[in-house]
């Protein structure tokens, strides 16, 4: 398992939520079981629930190729040029199902 630390600090409206969601989802597409080893911290506490909702809804969007998640899909294609669109979709589906069935570790 790779270990790294990334900190995203920026002003309101600068895309921190998008950036964090892309990073988290990229790790999940690489390894759908990775959620058990990822720590993501955001403030205030309300933002934690919003981030979980964003990650799950985006995984659903990527898995089902919804136009609302196309920006995320493009980022995943860039991160994994060797993966087919179908593989990205399949791994997003697998990660989403794992998160929903083991929500306590999310």
Secondary structure, DSSP 8 states (H G I E B T S, - for coil): -----------TTSSHHHHHHHHHHHHHHH-TTGGGG-----SSHHHHHHHHHHHHHHHHHHHTT-GGGHHHHHHHHHHTTTS-HHHHHHHHHHHHHHHHHTGGG-
